[in-house]
Amino acid sequence: MAPSLAAVTAVPRPPRPSALANALTFAWRAVLKFKHVPEQLFDLVMTPIMFTLLFTFVFGGALAGSPREYLQFFLPGILIQTVIFNAVYSGVGLCTDLQKGLFDRFRSLPVWSLAPFAGLIVGDVLRHLIAGAIILGIGLGLGFRPEGGIWGTLGAVLLLLAVGFGVGWVFLVLGLLVRTPTTVMTFGFTVLFPVVFASNIMVDPATMPAWLRTVVELNPVSHMTTALRGLFGGSATTGEVALALAAPAALTLGLAPVVLRLYRRA
């Protein structure tokens, strides 16, 4: 005999998972993406690996006297370049999920409304960490030596994550405004290439024309690279680190509310 309505409604419902539990669940979804789509990591790290090898061994002798000397100068810069370029994929991934209607499905679930977005952010940070670890590991194998020791290296990793986190907001806005992932990627790299290459990542700006040297010295990417070199080398000052964090902090404070507003309306 079927149970009565009163008997069914009398059964206590299980407690709804907390917002933190919801966010961790969607963060685990972001982790599983690396397992099921490992080629995305290949795509993310192959370009910086090629840059590292080519510039170190082809141009290193001409630019710094020896490949090993140039590697000490160049590797912190290529790490900054890696996390900035990887930030484009934050917007690409968000645009892809929106295009497939995944976030509409997530909104129909009895979970914290921002849990899918929180999981996306965790996945972005994890992607920066993995890509940075791979490049740093290759650099160590080639002869890079962080004279700042373990604490300097740890500070450099934290700075890298802060840079990737801050820059990522720009492309999350794009991912919410632009209709196709391909357009997000094309627009993102079109904007980033002059910003990244007109910096001190690859060469000392002292050799540049005066007008270009001024542009490079004002470029926030140059401040990030200088601070990272100082952390790895054990010579970073508080002012250098603060200057490096200024742009990521400003982007986060300025664009995070915009992203959340657009996400709720998407």
N, C-alpha and C positions, 0 to 999 in steps of 0.2 A: 504494500500500500504506500502511495506517495506521501511524503511528509507534508504537513500543512504549512501554509504561508507563515503562520506565527512561529512554527518550529524552525523554519529556515531563517527568518529574520532574527531569531533569538541567538543564533550562532554568532559569537564575536568574530569580527573581521580581524585578520592579521594586521599588525601595525604597518603603516606606510613607511617605506624606507626614508631615511633622512636625506636632506639635500646633499650632504657629503657622500653618502653611499651612492646616490644617483650619479654624482659627478665622477666618482671612482669607477663606476660601471662603464660610463662612456669613455673614461680615460683608458680602460682596459680594451675597449673597442679600437681606440687609436693605436694601442700597442699591437693588437692582432692584425692591423693593416700591414705592418712590417713583415709579419709572418706569411700572410696570404699574398702580398704583392711585394716580394723582395726586390723586384726590378726598380722600384722607386728609389731605394737606397743607392742602387747602382747609378741611376741617373743623377742623384744628388752629389755623389762623391767623385765621379769619374773626371768631371771638368777640373775641380781643384787639384786632383792628383796629377793630371796632365800638366796643369800650370806649374805645379811644384817641380816636377821632374824636368820639364822643358826649360823653365827660366833658371833653375839651379845649375843645370849642366850645360845649357847652350849659351846663356847670357851671364852666368855667375862669374866666370873668370874675367870678362870684360867690365862688368859693373862693380865688382868688389875685390878683384885680385885672385879669388879662388872660389870654387863652388861652395865650399864649407863656410867661408866667411859670408857669402851672400845668403846662404840658407839661414844663418843667425838673424839676418836683417829681414829676409823675405817671409819666413814661415809665419810669424805673428800676423803679417798683413794678409796672407792667403787664408788664414783662419777667419779674420774679419770678413774678407770677401765671401767666404763660404757661407757664413751664417746670414749675411745680407742677401745673397742670392737665394739661399734656401727659404728666406722669408716670403719670397714670391709664391712658393708652393702652399703657404698658409691660405692665401687668397684663392689659389687654384683648387685646393681641396674643398674649401667652403663653397665655392661656386659650383663644383661638381655635385656635392651633396644636395645643394638647393635645387639644381637642375633635375636631379633624379627624384625629387620629392621626399627625400629621407627626413628632412626636418619637419615637414608637414605630418609625417607619420609619428615622429617623436613627440610632437605637440599633442597628439591624441592619447598619449600614454599618461598614466597618473604619476608623473615624476616632476621634479623641480624643473621649471620651464627653461632655466639656463644650464641644466646639466649637460645637454649635448654640446653646447658651446664651450663649457668648462673642459669637457673631454677633448675637444679639438685643440684647445690651448695647451693641454698637457702633451698631446701628440706632437705639437709643434716644438715644444721645449725638448722633448725626447729626440726628435729628429736633429735638432741643432747639436745636442750632446753626442749622439752617435757619429754624425758627420765630423764634428770637431775632434773626437777621440781617434777616428780613423786617420785623419790628416796629421794630427800630432804624433800618432804612432809611426806613421811613415817618415815624418821629419826626424824623429828620434833614431830610426833605423838608418837614415842618411847621414846622421852626425849632428843634428841639432841638439844643443845642450842648454836647458833652462838654468841659468846661473842663479836665479832667484830661489831655487830649491822647491820643496814641496809646497810651502805656503805661497810663494810667488806663482807657482803653477795653478794652485787652487784658486787664487784670486783672479788669474787670467781666465780660467774656465767660467767663473761666476760672471766676469765682465762680458765674456762671449755670450752667455745665456741672456744677460740683460740687454745686450745689443740686439740679438735675434728677437727677443720678446718685444722690445720697443719698436723696431722696424716692422715687425709683423703686423701691427695695427694698420699701417698704410695699406697693406694688401688685403687685409680683412675687409676694409672699407670697399676696395675695388671688387672683391669677391661678392659683396652684397649689392653693388650697384651695376656691375657689368653682367651681361647675360650669358656669356660663354667662357669656359675655362681657358680656351686658347687665346681669347682676347685679353684676359687678365695676365697671362704669361707674356704675351707679346708686348703689351703696354708696360708691364713691370720691368722687363729687361731693357726696353728702350729707354726708360727713365734712369735705371740703375747704372747702365754701362758708363755714361759720362761721369756720373757721381763717383763711382768706384775707381775708375781709371784716372780721373783727375785728382789723385790723392797721392800720399807718400807710401802706398802699399808696395810698389815695385822699385821705385828709385827715390833717391834723396832730392827733394825739391830745390836744393841749392844750385843744381845744374840747369834749372829751367829759366826761361825768360822772366823778367821781373813781374810782368802782369800775370803770367800763369802761376808763378810762385806764390803770389798773393792769394789767388783763387785756391790753390792747393792748401795753403796754410790756414785758410778760413773754413775749409771743407770739414764738416763733422767727422767724416770717415777718417781723415788724417788724425784728428784728435783721438779717436778710438784706437787706431793703429799705434800711435805713439804711446798711449797708456798701456796697451797690451805688450809692446816691446819692453817697456819699463818694468812691468810685472814679471815677465819671463826673465829679464836681466837683473832683477833685484834693485832697480834704480828708480822705480816709479814714485812720483810725489803725489800727495793728496790732491793738489791742484790739477795734475794731469788726469787722475782718475775721475775727479769731479767733472772736468771738462768733457771727458769721454762719455760720462753718464748723462750729461745735460740733454743731448738730443733724444736718446731713448726715453728719458723721463718726460720730456716735453711731448713727444709723440704719444706716450701712454696716457698722460693726463688730458691731452687735447682730443685724441681720437677714440679712446676706450668708450666714453659715453656715447659718441656718435655710432660706434659699431653696435653697442647694445640696443640703441634706439632703432637702428635699421634692422637689426636681427629680430626684434619683437614685431616689426611691421612686415618682415619678409614673408 
